[in-house]
Structures are given as C-alpha cells and as structure tokens.
Amino acid sequence: MLRIDSLKLPVGADEAALRRAAAELLRVSEDKIKSCRLLRRSIDARDGVHLVCSAAISVENEAAALKACRSKTVSRYAPEHYTLPETVKSPAVRPLVIGAGPAGLFCALVLARCGAKPILLERGKCVEQRRRDVEHFWSTGTLNPASNVQFGEGGAGAFSDGKLNTGTKDLRHGFILEEFVLNGASEDILIDAKPHVGTDRLYTVLQNLRRELLSLGAEVRFSHQVVGIDSADGHVTALCVASPEGEYTLPAHHVVLALGHSARDTFALLKSIGVPMEPKPFAVGVRIEHRQSDMDAAQYKKAAGHPGLPPTSYKLACHTSGGRGVFSFCVCPGGQVVAAASEEGRVVTNGMSEFARDKENINGGLLVSVTPEDFGSNDVLAGVALQRTLEEAAYRAGGGTYAAPAQTVGDFLAHRASTGAGTVTPSYRPDVRWCDLHECLPDFVCAALEEALPVLERKIHGFASPDAVLTAVETRSSSPVRIVRDETYQSALRGLYPCGEGAGYAGGIMSAAADGIHCAEMILEELRNTNHG
C-alpha cells in the first residue's frame, strides 16, 4: 500500500475526486486503483481555499507506480498501531487513580484493560449531575465549588471545544482517537487535522467510558476527595478520602495523581507533606470574541459560506518589544465564553463549543506569558496566589455576582470604559459588566495586549476590530506548578505518579490522555516485575 501526502483538492471534493487525483499523481488509470482511503484532511486558505489530503492507496504493481510517479509526496504505507501492555493479575492493593480528567480516565482504562482493576477517585460529580450544576451556575450565578467547569467527570476539558490536536507524535494518540470514536465521537476526528469532539458529544463519550471501566472491574467513586496521604519509609501507604458518607482510609501502593490544574487545595496538601514541586510558567489574559461570519470572511475570502467549509479557527502569536509572548489559546469557533470559576468570590473565563460549532460568535483566549519572576514570591505556590489575585479583581470588577468584566477592543485601546456592546454580542453567562479592564488586569498584561492587538490585526484583518469583545479573566490556561517526577514517572515519594496537565506534564486532552497511558504502563511493568519476583 502507498501513502500520498499533500494532495490538493477543491473544497467539497468527494471520494471519487480523491481517487482521480491519486490516479493522476501515480500516473495510472483509475481502474488500477484497488482501494483509496482518506487518512487526513486540512484546509489551506493561504492562496485560495482548498483541501490538503493524505490518503492510503492500494494499486496494482505498487513498485512500478512508486517508481513512475517520482514524487516525494508518495511513499510506502506501513501503519503502526499502539499495543496494550501484557495483562497482569489484579494486585491485593489495587492501583488508585486520583482525578477523572483525560489523564486519569485513560490511565484507568489501560490499567483496567490489562487486568489491574483500578479504583478511580473523583472529587466532583458524574457528568450527568455535573452538567446540571454547571447550567444552574450559568443561569443563576450560584456556584457549586465541588461541581463546576473545573471539577467533575471529564475534567476541565469536558466543558470546552473538545479539541484533540497535538504537536507531538505518539502511537498512543491513534489509540485515544479510536477510543473516542468507539464511545460516541464522530469518525471525523480520525482524519481531521484539527479534530474536535464538541461538549455535547463529550457528554456521551464520558458516560460510555465509565460503563466500560465498570465492566472491566474498575471502581469509579464520585464526590470522593483525597484530603490526606500517608507514607512510611519514603513510600505512599494510604490515602485519606473524604466522601459524602464521611472520611475513610484507602490502602495504597500505586497512586496516580491525575489532578487538574485547578486542584489548588491538593497542591497545598502536597506542599505540606514535602512532595517536591516547582513553580512553572503559564499565561493569563482574556477571551476575545468576534462574529464567526467576520472571521470566516477574513480568512476564507470569496469562499466564505461554502457548505463544504467548517467555521474557521485561527492560531496567532507574537512577541512584544519587551520579549513577552502573546498568543491565542483554545479557540472555539461557533462557541461561547463560559463561566469557569471553581472558588467562591473569583471570576474565571474559558471557551466552549458544541460539535456543530453553529453559534454566532467565535472566541479564543488571548493570553500573555507569565514566568515565575512575575509571581512576586519564591513560594512554590506563588503562581496560584497570582491567579487568585487576578480572579478576585475580576470578581470585584464584575460587581460581585459572577458577572464578568468586559470591554470592547476599541475602548480598551483608547483606555475608555465601555458602556455596552457594538456589533458583537457577548456570550458569557450569567452576564457581563461593561468597564475598563485596565482596572482589574495587571499593567504588564494590559501593555502586552495593547502592543499585540495591532500586530495580530495585520495577520487577520478584523481581529482587532473596535467592536470585538474582551472578557476577563482567563487564568487557567495551564498548571502554575510542576510536581517533580523521575524517569519512572514517580515522585520522590515512591508510589506516587504525578500525571497530566495539573501535574505540569501535558497541555490539552490528547497530551494529558497520553501521559495517563504512560503512567499506566509504568505501573503495569512494576506489577509484572513484582509478581515475577
């Protein structure tokens, strides 16, 4: 079988068009092609708008076809697939996984598939109840600190766009995508260069993943929060868990710490018992919101509105004169800005979109890089303190009701308080409060955004439109700490496996899930060695 890359096709091209283009490139007649399967597709809008595809082709006399076409875009196709580790006997003390985000879920899934029967502990609620709690918060402004956009089954990614793109190559990624499809995601994620599940589809995927875990002998315990970690001779021995029925002790030899980036009380617990951690750079800023039709027109030009084109997205970055990075993050086409607070008295924003991406606006994080030098303290949790300070300032600027402070780009650049929306209607719920964001954002963030917006406007016309809306504050782009681990994925407290985005080792659903699988592999290897010993 052969692989063809960088095959350009018109927007809306079907399988027949793909087959014709492949035959032309290979210099064979179409009847010589025995099969043609699309592997990957993306949209290139740099010079006109067209599809760029990769395909797997089975053709008669492959060696002759490969030699005749003389194209660097054609190669032998020998796909590799991820293979699960060997099964083990379930140990007397079962592996414990803390956190049901993508890292914890996929770690538990691999452990369960391989016979280890893990216990998955999640401080929040199942996704069915969680969705009701989140909707109640958005509708009324009444926050449930135990069940919100940050905490609960699926982690923070459950209320997002469900983007699955990643900049790294790993056989585990194919396995992860296939599991998403098997559990309810669209098959499009297997071929799209920028795959996304959508919050509405993730709701179904999460329930199906849970059912599979239970069928494999795993336990899933919601509203069970780890509040203590016991150890002896440098090795974890037990967890103290708070549950609706009261606190209990759970024996532990292997503990996967797949906490999210918002588990601030757990960071404090780890610090108190001496688990090594270090401050980590992250980013803060705002969500910027435009009309989707305006961004489509800016990037697709005359092709905007073509039924074969999805709502456009963007990826932007620049550096200020002082060297600080400003970049887009977690862009949600056809989506909405959402209230993502997890602590009372603090406002946090994020973005979300459903599979169809069919709402009026597109929004994305517009973030400014922050380093430990900006934290104002050498404390390992100084980044957490900075986040809280910004979120409290946003809460005050929003009027103390979980309304978010907002300002149009034109008014922001003019240092003028906004009094209402222009052509872009903000989507954040429960409400926005128009103001001057300079009053609640740090000077260095405002200065960086003011310098970056005109630069980014030159990259996409309309990005710095005066009517575009800035909603503050986004602080949860990534974890402000890294929990130190070694080549075995363990902390200095042996048996503790820091994992995923909250531990500082991932940045998104795919990388977090892959990190969870790595941790599962390490535990399974140790269990096999222990049994053989």
N, C-alpha and C positions, 0 to 999 in steps of 0.2 A: 504494500500500500504506500502511496505517496502523500506528502503534505504540501499544499500550496499556501503560501502566505502572501499578504499584501495584494490581494486580488480586489480590484476596484470595480464596483457595480453601481448602477443607478439606484437611488432611493426607491424602495418598494420592490426591488428585484426578488423573484421567486426562485424555487429550486431549479427550474428549467433554465433560468438565466445563469445561475451558478454553474450548472453543468456545461452550458455553451461556452462560458468564459474559460472554464477549466480545459475544455477540449481545444479551444483556440490556443491557449498558452502551451499546452502539451503537444500541439501540432498533430492531433489525431482527430478522427471523425467521432462524433458523439456516440455512435453505436459501439465504439471500442471501450467506452467508459462503463464499467460494470456497476459501480456504486459511487455516490457522491454525498458526503455528509458534512454539513456546516459545523465547524469547530469553534469559531469565534467571529464576532462581528463588532464593528465600531463605526462611528460616524466621523468623517473628516469634513470640516466646514472651512478649511483654510483657503481653498481655491475651488469655489463652487461647493456643492454639497453632494457627497456620495458615500456609499458604504465601503468599508475596507474589511475584507473577509479572509479567514483561513479555512481550509477545507481538507478533509481526508478523501483521497480519490483512489479507487481501485480500477486499474486499467489493464487491458491486455498488453502483455510484453512490457512490464514496467521498466526493465533495464533499458530497453530501446527508447522508450518515451522519455526517460530521465536524461538520457544522453542527447536526444534530438532537441529537446526544448532549450537547453543551455541557459537556464535561468537560475539565478541564485535564490529565488523565492521558492524553488521546488526542492524537496529533499525526501529521503526515506522517512516513513512514518512508523515509529515503533513506540506506541504509548506505554507509559509506566503507570501502575496503579498502586495505591497505598495498601499494604497488607497488615492486618491486625497482628499484634504480638501473640505468641502462643498462650493458650489458656492456662490458668493456674487453679489450684484448689482454693476455695474461699477460706481465708485465714480465720482463726478463732476470734481475733480482734480485727474487725472489718475496717477497711480504709474509710476515712471521713473526708468529705469534701465540703468546704465552707463556701457557700455562695452559688446561686443558680443562674448566674450570667453565662455568657457563651463559654468562658474558660471552664467554669465548674460543670456545666452541663455536658460538654464534650469530654472532659476528663472522666466524669461519672459514667458516660456512655461507653467509653473504651474499657474502663475497668469492669463494667457490668458485662459487656460482650465477652470479655476474657475470663469470666467466672469469679471475679473478686467480690461481687455483691456489696458495693459501697453504700454508705449512708450519706445522703445529701442534705445538708442543713442550710435553710434559707431564712434569714431574719424577716423577710417580707412575706407577702401572701401569694397564693396561686394566681395565675394570670387572670382568671375569670373575676375573682374578687378585686384584684388589683386594678383592673380596668374600670370597675365601678367606682373605686375610691379616687382614681385619677380624674375621672369625669366629674365627680362631685366637687373636687377641688377646683377644677377649671370653671365650673358653673357657679360656685358659691364663694370661693376663696377660703374654704375651710380645709386646712391641711391635715393629713394623717401622716405623722412623722415615721410611722412603721410601714406605710404602704403608699408609694408615690412613684414618680417617674424614675427615681434612682433605685429604690428598694423593692424587691419582689421577683417573682419568677421571670427569667429572661434578662434581668439586669437593666441597666440604663438603655441598652440597645433595643429593648422591646418597644420603647416609645421614641422611635427615630425613623429614618428613612429605610432602615434595614440594609444599608449599603454593604456589599460583600467584596468590594475591590480591595486589592492589597498590592504593595510594591515589591513583595518578595515572592520567590518561587519555592514551593514545598509540595511534595506529593500529598500531604495531608489536606491541602486546600481542595483538591478534587473530591476527596472523601467527604469533607464538610459540605461542599455544594450538593453532592449526591444525597446526603442525609437530609438536607433542607428540602430537596425535591421530593424525596420519599415521604416526607412528613407534611407536605402541603404547599410548598413554594412552587412558583412557576418554573417550568423547564427552561424558560428563557435565561435563567441565571447560569446555566451550563455553557452558554455561548456568548452572552453579552460581555463586552469588555469592561463595562461598569455595571455589574449586576446589582439589583436591589430586590428585596423581598416585599417591603411595604409593611407598615404597622398592622394593617388588617390581616395580612397573611401570616405574619409572625404570631399572632394570637392563636391561630390554628396549629402552626408548627410546634409551638411550645407545649401545647396540650398533648400532641401526638408523641413528642419526645418523652414527655413524662410517662405516658402509658407504656412506652417501650422499656423505659428504665424499670418500672414496676414489674413488667412481665419477665424481666431478666433477674429478678430477685433483689434489686436495689430498693432502698427505702428513701422516700422523699418527705422531709419534715418541714412544713411551712410554719412561720412565726416562731422559729427556734433560733435564738441568737446566742452566739458564743460570747460569754462575758468573763471567762477565765481560762487560762491554760496552765496546767500543772506539768512539772518536769522533774526528772531525777537523773543525776549524772550526765547532764547535758542533752538528755533526750526527752521528747514530749511523752507524757504518760497518760494524760486525761484532759478532757475539755469540760468546763463548767458551762452548762447551757441553760438559758432562761427560756421557758415556754409558757403558753397560756395556763398550763397545769402547775407551774412552779419550776424551780431550778432543779437540775439533776446533773449527775456526773457521768460522762461517757468515756470508757477506756479508749486509749488511742496509742497507736504505734506509727501510723502514716496519716498525716493531716495535710490536705491540700488547701492552702489558704488562697482561694479564688475570690477574694473580697473585691468590691467595686471601688472606683476612685473616690466615692463619697462616704466610705465607711470610716469616718473620722474618729469615732469612739473606739473602733478596733485599732486604728493607728496608735491612739493613746494607750490602749492596753498593751500593745506590743512594746512600746517605749518603756512602759512601767516595769516590764519583766526582762528588759535588756536585750530584746531581739534586735540585731543590728539593722539600722535603716540609714538612709542618706537622703538629703533634700535633692529634688530633681526639677529641672526646668519645666515649665508648662506655658500656657498662654491664657490671656484674658482679653475681653473686649465686648463686642455687641453682636446682635443678629442684625443683618441688613436685609431689607425686604423690598422687592420690586414686583411689578406686574409681570407675570410669566410671559405674556404676549410681547412685552417690550424687550425682554431678554431674548426671546425667540427671534424677533425681528433683527436684533443687533447681531446675532451670530449666524442665523440661517439665511439672512438677507431675503432674496426673492423666493426662496424655497420655504419660508416660514408658513406654517399652516398646512404643509403637505401631510396627508394622512399617514404616510409611512415614517414620519419623523416623530420621535418622542419629544416631550418637553425638554428643552435644552438645560444643561447644567453649566458650571464653569469651575475652573481651578486657577486661582490668581495668587500671586505673591510678589513682594518687592522688599527692598531694604531701605530704611531711612538713611539720611545723611549721617546719623549717629551710629549706624550699623544694626539697628534693631529690626527684626523681621516682622512684617505684617502680611497676613495670609488669610485666604478663605478656608473654611473648615466645615465639614458636614453639611454640604449644600443640599437643600431639599426642594427640588423642582415641584411645582404644583402642590405645595405643602403649607404648613402653618408654623408659626412661632409658638412654643408651648411653655407653660409654667413648669419649671423643673426643680422647685425647691424641695429640700428634704429636712430642713430645720426651720423651726418657727422663727419669725422675725427676720427672714432673709429671702431675698428675691433672686432667682436663678432662671435664665432662659436657655432654651435648646430649640432644635428644629425637628419636625416630624412630617412625613408624608405617607400616604397610602399607596398601594400598588399602582393604582391608575394615575397617580400624580395629576389629578384633574382640578385642583383648586385654583383660585385666581392668581395667587402670588407664588413667587419663588423666594426662599430665604436661605441665608447661609451665615455661618459665623464669620465675623471679620475681626481677627484676633491679632494681638500684639504679643510678641515673645517676652517671657519673664524668666529671669535667671535667679538662682539663689542670692546673688548680690543685691537683687531688688527686694528681698524679703524683710530686710531691716533687723535681722537677728540671725544668730548662728544655731538656734534651736532647730532640731531635725524636723519639727512640725511648724516651722515658721511660714512655710507655704500655705498650710491650712489656715493659719491665722490671717494671712493676707487675703485669702479667698473669703473668709468670713467678714472681714472688714469691708470689702467691696460689696458683698451681698447685703450687709446691713445698711450701707449707704444707699443702695438701690431700693431697699425696702422703705427707707425714710423718704426718698425722692418720689416714690410711687404712692405716698400717702398712707403707708402702714396698713394696706388691705390686700397685699399681694398683687395689686396692680403694678405694672412695670413702667419705669420711666422711659419715655420715648421722645424722639426729636427727628425732624426731617434733616436730610443731609445738607440742604441749603442753609437752614437755620444753624446747624452745627458748625459749618464752616464760617458762618458770619457771627458766631458767638451770640446768637439771639435765641431766646426761649421760644419754642414752638407753642402755638395755641390750638392746633388742630391739623388734620390730615389734608394732603393735597389729592393727587390722583391715585395714590397708593393707600389703600385702607389697611391698617394694621390688623393682623390676625390673632394676636396674643389674647388669651383669656386668662383670668376673668376680665381684665380691662387694661388700658394703658393710661398713663398720666403724662400729658404733654409738659415738657420742661426744658431746661438747658442741661444736657448731660455733663457739661463741664463741672457741674456742682456735685456730681456723685462719682465720676471717674477720676483716677489719678492723673496728674498733669502729664506724666510721661506717656500714658495711654492716649490721651487726647491729642498730644502733639504728634505722636506717631500716626494716628488715624488722619489727622488734618494733612500731614505730608503725603500719606499714601493714597488717599482718595483721588486726587487729580492724576496721579501716576496710573492707577488702575483704570481710570476713565479712558486713558489713551489706549488701554488694552481691550476694553469692551465699552463701546460708546453707550452711554446711558447708565453706566454703573454708579457714577457719582451724580445722577440726576437729582436736582433740588428736592423733588418730591419723594425720593426713596426714604424709607423709614429705618431709623436706628433704634433698636430696643435693647435696654441694658438689664442685667449684666450677664455675660457668659463667662463663667469661671471654671466649668467642669470639663474642659477640653481633654485633660489627661490628669493622671495622678500627680500630686505635688511631692510624693516621696517614692523611693525605691527600697523595697525590702531585700536586703542583700542575700544572694544565694550563690552556691558554688556550681561546679560542672555537673554535679549530681542533682541539681535543682533544689537542693536543701539549704535551709538556713543554718547558721551556726548552732541553733537549737535543732538538733538532729531529729528527723522525722517530720519536720515542718517544711512544706513545699510551697513557697510563695509563688503565685501564678497569676498570669493575665494582666489586664490593664491596671487594676487597682494596685497591684504589687510593683508596677513600673516596668513590665516586660511586654507590653502589647499596646496597640493603638487602633482599636476597631474590632468589629465582630470576628473577622477572619483570623487576624493575628492572635486574638485572645483565645479563640477556639483551638487553634493550632498549638498554642502554648499549653493549654489544658491537656491536649493529647500527649505532648512531650512529657508532662508530669506523670500522666498515667503510665506511659512506657517505662519511666524510671522506677515507679513503684512496682510494676509487674516484674521487672527484672530483679529487683531486690527480693520480692516474694519467691521467685523461682530459685534464686540463689539460697535463700533461707531454707526452702523445702529440700533442696538437693543436699544442703549441709547437714 
